Amino acid sequence: MRDLTGALSPVQEALTALGRGEIAILTDGPAGGAYLVASASLAGEQVINFMATHGRGLICLSLPASRVDALHLPGMPQRNRTVMGWPYTVSIEARHGITTGISAKERAHTILTAAHPQARPEDIVSPGHVFPLRAQEGPLGPQSSPPEVSVTLAHWAGQVPAAVICAILDDDGELAQGDTLMRRALHHIPRLSMAEALRAQVMLSAAVTTDTLIMEEGSA
């Protein structure tokens, strides 16, 4: 796990949670929304059930673009781009171990199957009850979206670079903001903002550059 203690303690707290198979909250997404995020490789039945109950949004699986290509997942037709413009692929289901596919247990099984580094196209079928997102790879930047940030956070947490992400909706079905995020079921969950994740990326890049210079000077 990446060590981001000190000035970026919210990021470190979130990474600790993700590394334990727990949930973090990512804020400041499009329209000021907030999202429940978990490492896909550790997302069990309880995580999916919590997201469905307390997040209430669509539960999605963020995968790096290379994994989407490896699984041969075509993108959803985009006659009219959505406001957020998230790149959905066709929905999926695990080929084996599934009955209806809608239960938290079976959605978790599908997520674990698709997120596995050795997963093959024949391990999944379409359509299904899990909605993958194609996350662009590479360093985070100002244009990075919550799906990309969630994948990066899972990677920083020492897990497979794949994440489960679910928008948090308020009681009116709108994207939750402000006080809504403090409701009892969510107040104990570590949270970080998109801006904090971007600052962490800058710190990590600087650390890598410094380490490289030290190694080069030492070998001179």
Secondary structure, 3 states (H helix, E strand, C coil): CCCCCCCCHHHHHHHHHHHCCCCEEEECCHHHCEEEEEEHHHCCHHHHHHHHHHHEEEEEEEEEHHHHHHCCCCECCCCCCCCCCCCEECCEEECCCCCCCCCHHHHHHHHHHHHCCCCCHHHEEEEEEEEEEEECCCCCCCCCCHHHHHHHHHHHCCCCCCEEEEEEECCCCCECCHHHHHCCCCCCCCEEEHHHHHHHHHHHHHHHHHHHHHHHHHHC
